[in-house]
């Protein structure tokens, strides 16, 4: 979006937004964006300054594009150093007063240079561009992240689960019922529709699913939901982690991304009885393209050194480059149309992704891959109907099933070789992102798995 377009949109929305913030008692607004380390940065302003910020932005250094997850700083030809100034311009259409933090609202920004041109390293501009190109092909999309988190007693840097109740159990929900209800009430008051919230497998772990929306809003909501959960947790005396792992060797936190697409004929993953796998050619090409690009997509969707301690077989993390119908060990799980799942609800779940990633790079990259492959007539291989980790190496080879990258270094190398993602991200964003990832690889190179988990546990 051009600076003038966002400015005009904000002008048109101002009266509504002004009444919204006044009606909710908002005193200050946090303007946020997510950068290459996957951490969301913020500048806050008094509500009286919101109108001016919506027209001309507020200043912030571009150096954060070179921050690593530990706040150390690297550099590239396009990022790092003390020189320069950007303008953070809020998108008022996405402002949300925070029920969990009275007096506060938060709003995503898009970053612009002083000459009013979009900042090439702005992740929200990236997903906007990618989605616009997809829409120009006549394809729309809805996406939603599953958000998993682990709840600890707020005592030490170590993880101490708040409950020892069994996985998925009614007892675990009962022990934390008021906490879970406070999360639900806060999100509902913020006009965020919760579809499911429940205990998960790992000690102290829960998961929440929210309604699907367009790729930009899906990324915004992942940030807002996480922040809301952290606010509620703090009030209950808990500390929460969204990191890929909270204990080495344990089951991790996923950030699975559900995606669906629609063209003029309707939902693309709708059941097509007479077609191969009951999927139409576009659906098969989308699956084939996503599978082909998945090793590169891991770099943007599972973008922490800790991600690859989670991305292992037999953990429902999707460690193998394959697809399957409701196969939770396959990297791509097809949720097909059935008597109980509508054609609009049919979707693909991308399981390797976690919450260390920038949600904007994740959704934007999926849009880029979809746009490149939807009309390619590429055919997808056979679905896998068993746990691929239970197959021998020769059996997997005969089925064309490969393991996904074992490290962030491998994933970044695959990203650098992907024509689709190189072209969609552009030279500047790609180089700056890769510089941060290589910085994090170097930072953790000599660490044990336990040390990597400890270093990342409370960063996400």
Number of C-alpha atoms within 10 A of each C-alpha: 15 13 20 13 10 19 21 14 16 21 15 13 14 17 10 11 20 16 11 15 20 12 10 16 15 21 16 20 25 21 25 22 25 25 26 28 27 25 22 14 12 17 14 17 14 12 21 13 14 22 17 12 20 22 18 17 23 21 18 15 15 22 19 21 26 27 25 23 23 13 12 13 17 21 17 16 9 20 24 19 16 9 9 13 15 21 23 26 27 29 18 25 16 15 21 24 25 22 21 23 14 13 17 21 24 24 22 27 27 25 28 24 17 13 10 14 13 19 21 18 25 22 26 28 23 27 26 18 18 25 26 18 17 21 16 11 14 12 21 21 21 21 24 25 27 23 22 26 29 25 22 24 19 18 11 9 12 14 22 20 19 20 17 13 17 16 18 17 13 13 15 22 21 12 14 15 13 12 18 20 14 19 24 21 16 21 21 13 15 19 11 17 14 15 10 12 19 17 25 20 15 20 25 24 26 22 19 21 18 21 16 20 16 16 27 20 19 22 25 21 23 21 22 21 20 19 16 22 21 21 20 22 22 13 13 15 11 19 24 26 23 26 28 33 28 31 20 17 13 14 22 28 30 28 29 24 25 21 25 24 25 17 14 9 6 13 21 27 29 24 19 15 10 9 11 13 15 16 18 17 21 21 30 26 22 27 24 23 23 27 22 17 20 26 25 25 26 28 30 33 30 29 29 28 26 28 31 23 22 28 30 22 17 15 15 20 25 31 26 27 23 31 30 20 16 16 21 22 28 31 29 30 23 23 19 22 18 12 7 8 13 13 17 17 19 22 25 27 26 27 26 31 30 34 30 27 27 27 31 30 28 24 31 28 26 29 27 23 23 27 24 20 21 24 15 16 15 17 16 21 15 14 17 19 14 13 17 26 18 11 13 10 14 10 12 18 11 9 16 12 21 15 19 22 23 16 20 24 20 15 24 25 15 18 23 15 12 17 10 18 22 17 11 22 23 13 14 16 22 20 20 21 27 21 24 25 28 17 21 23 18 13 16 16 11 10 12 11 18 15 14 23 22 19 15 22 21 16 16 20
